[in-house]
Amino acid sequence: MQFNHLKLKGLMLEKGITQKDLAKAIGISAVSLNKKINGLTQFDAEDIVKISNELDIVDLKPYFFTLKV
């Protein structure tokens, strides 16, 4: 099952946060974050919580749980 993370990428762009910056803020490598954002690996619960906190995401569903069609 693959999720659509375009909304997450859009929010990062809107807030001026690069993948490198976000990766550093949540304590993972930029390569790992890139793989997760692009659906090559999955976000774990800890990643989701940290990203939500960094980007002020309240409703997680559109960012992490919306399937690609």
Secondary structure, DSSP 4 states (H G I P E B T S, - for coil): --B--HHHHHHHHHHT--HHHHHHHHTS-HHHHHHHHTTSSPPPHHHHHHHHHHHT-S--HHHHSPBP-
